[in-house]
Amino acid sequence: MSETVPSSSLIKRLEKRIEKNFSDQIELLQKLVKARSTNQYTPDLSPKDIPVEAKVAKLIYSEIKNMGLSPKRIGESRERTNVVCNFGPDRFRKSLILNGHMDTVEQVSTWTRKPFAGEVENGRLYGVGALDMKGTLSAYMFVLKALVAEKVKLDGRLILEFVVDEEPGASSQYGTGYLVKKGISAKAAIIGEPGTGKISIGHRGGYRFRLTTSGEAVHTGFSAWEKKEKGRNAVLDMARVIIALQTIEMPYRPARAFPGRIPVFTFPTNINGGTSINIVPDKCVAEGDVRLMPGNSDKQVKMWMEEAIKLHCPDIIYEIEDLVYVPSVEIAKHEEIVDVLLKNMLEVTGRKPKIAGAGPWNDAWMLVTRGIPTVAGFGPDGENAHGANEHVDLGSLKDITKIYARTVVEYLGVKK
Ligand SMILES: [Zn+2]
């Protein structure tokens, strides 16, 4: 059987179904917000055995089961499972991943509303993660629900991925990284990070590191220090390193997804050294953050740092520890998945989004580096993601659910 274009009557039926189910979708989103999944960990300390997202995973798993489908819970540990659901034929040519993270950032202290209640007011739903990105997860669920209810037979395979551990730096091996490692692949993917203003065709990358200088501690009143026989001030050494590293100029090639942007080296972003007012500090630790463009790598940056230190202060004893590395990625402006999303955004809302790269990175690089053209962001509108009184705009959420549904049937095709 060959791939066929979905009829306009099928699209109308799907949209009607989404309209009809929308109050249920709001209710599910409230449950998702109440199922607290704040992720306080840094990528290097992310624990395998703390059930950060488990309440959300359980909820999504049982909702999909209730649709009569067979979702799977898979992951590095029982506590941190991803939920994956395949929908469509066993044999297929085309396939599409819809990916979204189940964890959220910690709530900031300046919330004036209840952060985990899912309050609805004036067409907005408030809550930690309501926008980033539980709203999107609810959209994926109700696309699936509409497909099931309308008995749609897709010509290709839809793969829903609800993943763990994205927020701390999109570099986790428990979430999308785990699914990639297990061989789950597709012809295209969408990560529905919020915002309809832009179809994101890539993201900048990042490298974060910790640099430690080592000296020798000695009491400042000792004559050995006075005579320069003993002691070495690690904070002073760090000051020299800091000055040396300001000379780094990172070469890059211009990228179509990031017109006008350049790589940015910031060091230090935080610093710590010394133990007491009358002791020469023997250690100083500082961290740095580097924003990368396509073609830049962590190895490159480290080499430039080492060269600068060698040139300006070769006597310093130091160590560089890698914290996070995410490469910058971009896909073509006219990938089929981008074109289909763009067309449907126009048809549903009458508005034309920009097509460009995103500043902050997410899990998209894990898919793009495996050859999967991935939209790194296109989801519902709202405000204050990661901030106080985060909320998703419910009108936009309904639109985006329709846009995803249309995109699924048009990209994958339907069987008659
Ligand atoms: Zn996000």
Boltz pocket constraint, residues with backbone or C-beta under 6 A from the ligand:
constraints:
  - pocket:
      binder: B
      contacts: [[A, 101], [A, 132], [A, 133], [A, 193]]
      max_distance: 6.0
